[in-house]
């Protein structure tokens, strides 16, 4: 009824291949952007921004990165946590070397370091596939975290062995460090994530994205049709690691404030993989949904009893939250193995014919 | 569709709920958040500490009606020893008028150190955290009474030295291979030169915590005269078990204060007999204050301890000692400001001015529980002494006097480390002390 595209005629090829061909979708996106840019900063308090919105956006970016590799190119990786770490450590080192350079530039440049490292560890993907590739990316994970722990130069020989964010200003406003307000952090992260989402959605719809998907669907056929696996696979590794690296740098500088090696361990990689699988492989929107599910839901669950005026022992609540999240993951994967994005798509199709479904 | 609307409404409700500002508590409450961990791999250490911390405040509420007539409100927040959840806990509690944070995790402490001056809530990382925060001029908002890791190490070496001399000896250092375990290494190397011993390092990764046989094979080959351990969690009991297996003399094996808890040694039992560890808080329940805790809290079923026998454990008492320091600082702050309900900024003043003298300890019913602490603006650690305790197969027994640290060597190093931390942070607020 509300969600009907009758009468929306496409008169040009551009309109036909738009990202959001349906008017209602475009309105929906506009409303969401207004909420994200206006309502959230105005209404959200520190807790909401710092523990839900900022991590949600950062993990979304990491999930998009992994989705490019796993969802679009079909190469499973368990090294995304470590690639985030490469970005974080690169950004930290550059921020100490070039204190006067704009931090946002450094955050983006640190992605390139991550991309180079990612490409290097992506080389085995030219020979091996599937579970065997998982093992080599896991090796990358262990090797990189070992380096973060044992190469003192990477953390400037700090006694604590941790890297911390360095306070920096942009247009005379603190954007990182303790003096930066969560709203500033949130807006910076939001802008970076949105721009990179837009780039990713264009990448996967373009020539390079199509070649990734051809490799995913059938690599031999793709090769016969002229897609060069070397370029396709390595570019996927590079772009994916770039996204993870930027997410890692943002994690340290705009969210946590300091990070030890444990922030980039294999649990992190698994978490990002779960976001991708749960959200939907091969879907940018799914990355948002998966990240929201894994990042925001536990925080909401833990905050729920207090809101409803119940007093639940925080230890028990921790156990309940783990159980509820686990059960929900199983539930969603049974209901729709293709992830939340597919559920949303089905819902949209149902909405089109509602209230008079014809089948 | 109805279903969808319902779900949407529920989600919207929840979101606004969280977005709505947390309720501020009435003025006459001393609100103290307790970032505890009763779940996860380190729950064995986190639980007794959290119990001791909570029980002492409950006792003060029950016996004295709070501090200075104001009730204490303690709220626990589960961190699971994860830095991320620690930040979540911090953000969710700081708006409620939190007086001080005791994160019981070096990782969480590191994240809170820069936030403390901005939110004006001090941090008391008692016996953990960043050693350099002992320099009060550079870190006005962070405290680590009664002493730092570095000073502790010097005390341990002093003890070893007193048992036959360290000159020309071989010392093995086994440590958890993370920031916490690596932190004392620079000092160890300096002291090795000064005291004339050689060191061999044995890192144990977090994943190998419970599989240390290869490490101990190396120890057997190297035959060090002393072993010193910087461990936490499951690493401790495993190391002692392995040491006993290769017949390393356990009375030459000293752990730091996080490597000497009841929870670590009970599973090893008789086999761990002779193993030693440093400590700064009393063992057992023979102190009047502990008796009051049992009388007013544990016996009334208001404690979370599983059984009464666990009261008086090393880590229980350390959590309790942490609460004692916080309570004393609150008293000092109330006195200094003349207010009953204080703020985080007042609390900072309290943490710089309280005096836990011998007489005061006796008044509190903690005579001989720990060494006196005299707080000051300059010195946020107090450079307190530690004592050595030994496991007799069933219980920890104190076997040494209080051993003061080599503060004359350690202090300049701490100053250096503090200056380095501050150097690359523009806008960092320091203070000058009279």
Interface residues (C-beta under 8 A of the other chain):
Chain A: X43 X44 X45 X46 X47 X48 X50 X51 X52 X55 X96 X99 X149 X156 X158 X159 X160 X161 X162 X164 X165 X166 X167 X174 X177 X178 X179 X256 X257 X258 X259 X260 X261 X262 X263 X299 X300 X302 X303 X304 X307 X313 X314 X315 X317 X318 X319 X347 X351 X354 X355
Chain B: X1 X4 X14 X15 X17 X18 X19 X21 X22 X36 X38 X39 X76 X77 X78 X80 X83 X84 X87 X88 X91 X92 X94 X95 X106 X107 X110 X111 X114 X115 X117 X118 X130 X131 X132 X177 X178 X179 X182 X183 X186 X206 X417 X421 X424 X425 X426 X427 X428
